[in-house]
Amino acid sequence: MVRPKKKRMVGFHYRCRRFSPDDTNESMPVVDVGVDELESMRLNILENLSQGEAAQKMGVHQSTFQRTLRRGLEKVTDALVYGKGISLEGGELNMPGGDGTGPDGNGPIGARGQGRRGGGNRPGRGAAAPQNCRCPSCGHLEPHQSGLPCSQAKCPECGSQMVRG
């Protein structure tokens, strides 16, 4: 008898369920990426956590996390190299916040290249993150306040949740 798959702890609500390099091509092949695979990439790459720390956050063993991360990276690489669409699929998940945002729910802690090894605009690194919070509904821009994630701010004009950018 096969042991049931353990539920993964997912600390972020992913709004985008499909990505396509060409929206006009209906017959484009699609790669299905699991939410647990995307979460492992988010924790390891964007949050800059070690595999052990990220595995602990997801409630799985480090070796399981490593396999999940590798599988997700292979799928995303396949889609990017061969021009395939990406579809985000569910799975056996727990979202501890109970409201769909989980405990983290704020997106990446820091911009790419700003992890444990320093940061800034060194050659080969990404540019600095935008310094504005933007409302996706009405387009209103507010200056970003250090220490307050944009996703926790509300738009003063329409009340929607702000995003970085």
C-alpha positions in Angstrom: 0.0 0.0 0.0 1.4 3.4 -1.0 1.8 6.0 1.8 -0.3 9.1 1.2 1.5 12.2 0.1 2.2 14.6 2.9 0.6 18.1 2.6 3.1 20.9 1.9 3.0 24.1 3.8 2.6 27.0 1.3 3.1 30.5 2.7 2.0 32.6 -0.3 -1.1 32.9 -2.4 -0.2 32.7 -6.1 -2.7 34.8 -8.1 -1.2 34.0 -11.5 -2.3 30.5 -12.6 -1.0 30.6 -16.2 1.9 32.1 -18.0 2.3 32.0 -21.8 5.0 33.6 -23.9 2.4 34.0 -26.7 -1.2 34.5 -25.7 -2.5 34.2 -29.2 -1.3 30.5 -29.7 -4.1 28.3 -28.3 -2.4 25.1 -29.3 0.9 25.9 -27.5 2.2 23.0 -25.3 1.9 23.7 -21.6 4.1 22.5 -18.7 2.2 21.9 -15.4 4.1 23.3 -12.4 2.8 22.3 -9.0 2.2 25.0 -6.3 4.6 23.1 -4.1 7.3 23.3 -6.8 6.8 27.1 -7.2 6.8 27.6 -3.5 10.1 25.7 -3.2 11.6 28.0 -5.9 10.2 31.1 -4.2 11.7 30.1 -0.8 15.1 29.0 -2.1 15.6 31.6 -4.8 13.6 34.8 -3.9 13.6 34.4 -0.1 17.2 33.2 -0.3 16.6 30.4 2.3 18.8 27.4 2.5 17.2 24.1 1.4 17.1 23.1 5.1 15.3 26.3 6.2 12.9 26.2 3.3 12.1 22.5 3.8 11.3 23.3 7.5 9.0 26.1 6.4 7.2 23.8 4.0 6.9 21.0 6.6 8.9 18.4 4.6 12.3 16.7 4.8 15.2 18.4 3.1 15.6 15.6 0.6 11.9 16.0 -0.4 12.4 19.7 -0.7 15.5 19.2 -3.0 13.5 16.8 -5.3 10.6 19.3 -5.5 12.9 22.2 -6.2 14.8 20.3 -8.9 11.5 19.1 -10.5 10.1 22.7 -10.6 13.3 24.1 -12.0 13.4 21.5 -14.7 9.8 22.3 -15.7 10.3 26.0 -15.8 13.5 25.7 -17.7 11.8 23.4 -20.3 9.0 25.9 -20.7 11.4 28.9 -21.2 13.9 27.1 -23.5 11.3 25.5 -25.7 8.7 28.3 -25.7 6.0 26.4 -23.8 3.3 27.9 -21.5 3.3 27.3 -17.8 0.2 26.3 -15.9 0.2 26.4 -12.1 -1.6 23.4 -10.6 -2.7 22.8 -7.0 -1.9 19.8 -4.9 -1.9 18.6 -1.3 -1.3 22.0 0.4 -1.8 23.7 3.7 -2.0 27.5 3.9 -1.6 28.2 7.6 -3.0 31.8 7.5 -6.5 30.3 6.8 -7.3 33.2 4.5 -5.3 32.1 1.5 -2.3 34.2 2.2 -0.4 31.9 4.6 1.9 33.3 7.3 4.2 35.0 4.8 1.7 36.3 2.2 3.8 39.3 1.4 5.9 38.0 -1.4 9.6 38.1 -1.5 11.5 39.5 1.5 14.1 41.3 -0.6 14.8 42.0 -4.2 16.9 39.6 -6.2 20.6 39.9 -5.3 19.9 41.3 -1.8 20.2 38.1 0.1 22.8 36.8 2.6 25.8 37.7 0.4 25.0 41.4 0.2 23.3 43.1 -2.6 23.2 46.2 -4.6 23.8 46.8 -8.3 27.0 44.8 -8.7 27.7 43.5 -12.2 25.7 40.4 -13.0 23.0 41.3 -10.5 19.5 42.5 -11.1 18.6 46.2 -10.9 17.4 47.6 -7.6 13.7 47.1 -6.8 11.3 49.8 -7.8 10.7 52.3 -5.0 7.0 52.7 -5.4 3.9 50.8 -4.4 1.3 50.6 -7.2 -2.4 49.9 -7.2 -3.1 47.2 -9.8 -6.8 48.3 -9.9 -6.5 52.1 -10.5 -2.8 52.6 -11.1 -2.2 55.0 -8.2 1.4 55.2 -7.1 2.7 55.8 -3.5 6.3 56.0 -2.4 7.4 52.7 -0.8 7.9 52.9 3.0 10.9 51.0 4.2 9.9 48.1 6.5 6.2 48.0 5.3 5.6 45.6 2.4 3.5 47.1 -0.4 1.2 44.1 -0.1 0.2 45.2 3.4 -0.7 48.8 2.2 -4.2 49.7 0.9 -4.7 52.1 -2.0 -6.0 55.5 -0.6 -8.1 56.0 -3.8 -9.9 52.6 -4.2 -8.9 50.5 -1.2 -7.3 47.7 -3.2 -4.1 45.9 -2.0 -1.0 47.6 -3.4 1.9 45.8 -5.2 5.6 46.7 -5.5 6.4 48.4 -8.8 
